Amino acid sequence: MSLERKDAFPSEVPLAISSGTATLYLNFGGVVQVGHGLVDRDGVVSLDSGRQVLEFAPTLVEILNPWPDVQLVLTTDWIRTVGLERTKCLLPVPLRARVLDTILAYRPRLSELLDGSAKTRAILAHSRLHRVLAWLAIDDETFGVPVEYEQHFLRTDPDHALGCASAQARLTEWLMRHGT
């Protein structure tokens, strides 16, 4: 998958998070793909696993289809590497349209980087700041999740991602309870 020039991606006005709408905090690796992204000098994205980039994004589109109001907040580090607009443009249009924010404005403490809890802490801070009532973080790494927030984290198997029927079922069950 190739990334085009930066100026080929128009900037968008940030959209407001609706605190009463179901929100998914979405990582890419281990969720919508198996493997971690690599970007070469020419801007070509590949995965260290050799698998297809965003292989299970169509699966997520299908799962979310009955719930058109569900919002996405991106938690992927791809945004730091290739930028928000390029990252969003890699997503299928139905997912791209749902992306309202990222967690990357939250700067981790050194201790959080060392113990692996930086992303978890950023998700918790974002959900509190925006007063998101119904949210679920989907990731293959969920370090440092406080016990009282465990129900808000869906840990996927990094070798199967959303290709795993049980992960799909757990996400669908959550959407049936919290989706609008």
C-alpha positions, 0 to 999 in steps of 0.5 A: 500500500503506497502513501502519496504526497502529504499535500494530496490529503486535505486537512479536515476540521476536527469533529467533536466527540459526542459523549453519549455516543458509543466510541471505539478506541481503535488500534491497528496492529493485532486488531484490523491487521496481523503484524506491525506496520513498516514504512519504507523510504518511498512511503510504501506500508507493509507489515512485519508479518507479511500479511495484508495491511488492514486485512480485517478493516472490512470485517470491522466495517461489516460489524459496525454497519448496524450501528452507524453512529459509533465513533472511532478514536485512533490509538495507533502509532501510525499517526506519529509516523505517517500523519493523521490524514494519511493514516485515515486515508488508508482506512476504508471510507466507512471507517474513515468517516467515523474517525473523530479524534486520536489519543496522541495529544496525551504525552506519556510519563517515562514510567508509563513508557517503561511499563507499557501502560502509556496507551492505556493511560492515554485512553483513560485520560481521553475518555475522562476529558471528553466524558465518553460514557460508552467506550471500548478500547480494542487492542492486542496490548492492554497493559496497566488497565485498572480493575475498575476499567477492565470491561472497557478493554477488548484484548485481541489475539495478535495472531488472529486480530478481528479474524477471530470469531470470538473477538468479533462476537465480543465486539458485537455483544458490546455494540448490542448493549451500547451502540445506538 
